[in-house]
Structures are given as structure tokens and as C-alpha cells.
Amino acid sequence: MLSKKSMLDLGYPSKHPKDFYLVFDVDEAKGFEGYEWDYHKLPDRLKNRQSAEPQTVTLYLLMSVARRNFLAL
């Protein structure tokens, strides 16, 4: 967890920063090259302005709206 001061010291671009931020590292997942996802087909996706908020989805559900684009490989 990082404080507002820590985030601003790191150069976080915000005019109205929050008091605290949860920050974590993410490792790149291999094996998804060439896939495209149609997020609009997710059944419980957030809509309109809420769609800018983070949302979790299971890998199973995410892959249900995926298609392989062989031209992108």
C-alpha cells in the first residue's frame, strides 16, 4: 500500500489523488498471444461510466468471449 505522498513522489499523474493506493506487481501470462476479447459480451460487465472502474472476471468467463486472431500472430 502506498500513500498519496508516495504516489505523487513517484510521479503519479492525478489532480485529485486518493489517500492510499493498493499497488501490486503483475507477471505477464504466456500463451495468450493472438487472442482478442469482446468485453461487451461479458454478462455482468460494468456499463457506461462505471466501466472505467476496475472489475474482476474469472479466466473461464474471459475465455468464453475470446477468439483467436491468427493474423495477429
C-alpha positions in Angstrom: 0.0 0.0 0.0 1.3 3.4 -0.9 0.3 6.8 0.5 -0.8 9.8 -1.6 2.6 11.4 -1.0 4.5 8.3 -2.1 2.4 8.1 -5.3 3.0 11.8 -6.1 6.7 11.4 -5.4 6.7 8.6 -8.0 5.1 10.9 -10.5 1.5 9.5 -10.4 -0.5 11.8 -12.6 -3.6 12.9 -10.7 -5.2 16.3 -9.9 -7.1 14.8 -7.0 -5.2 11.8 -5.6 -6.7 9.5 -3.1 -5.2 9.0 0.4 -3.9 5.4 -0.2 -3.3 3.1 -3.1 -3.1 -0.7 -3.3 -0.1 -1.5 -5.6 1.0 -4.9 -6.8 3.2 -6.5 -9.3 1.8 -8.5 -12.2 3.7 -11.1 -14.2 2.9 -11.4 -17.9 0.9 -14.6 -18.7 2.3 -16.6 -21.6 0.1 -18.3 -24.2 -2.5 -15.6 -24.9 -0.7 -14.2 -28.0 -3.1 -13.7 -30.9 -6.3 -13.7 -28.8 -8.8 -10.9 -28.8 -11.6 -10.4 -26.3 -15.1 -8.9 -26.8 -15.6 -7.4 -23.4 -19.1 -6.2 -24.5 -20.2 -9.9 -24.4 -19.3 -10.3 -20.7 -22.7 -10.9 -19.0 -22.1 -8.9 -15.8 -19.8 -6.2 -17.1 -20.0 -2.7 -15.7 -21.6 -0.3 -18.2 -21.4 3.4 -19.0 -19.3 5.5 -16.6 -18.9 2.5 -14.2 -17.0 0.7 -16.9 -14.0 2.8 -16.1 -13.8 1.2 -12.7 -11.7 -2.0 -12.2 -13.6 -5.2 -12.5 -12.6 -8.8 -11.8 -13.6 -11.7 -14.1 -12.7 -15.3 -14.0 -10.4 -16.7 -16.6 -13.1 -19.2 -17.6 -15.6 -16.3 -18.3 -12.9 -14.2 -20.0 -12.0 -17.1 -22.4 -15.7 -17.5 -23.2 -15.6 -14.2 -25.0 -12.2 -14.8 -26.6 -11.4 -15.5 -30.2 -8.2 -16.4 -31.8 -6.9 -13.9 -34.4 -4.4 -15.8 -36.5 -3.5 -12.7 -38.4 -2.2 -11.1 -35.3 0.5 -13.7 -34.7 
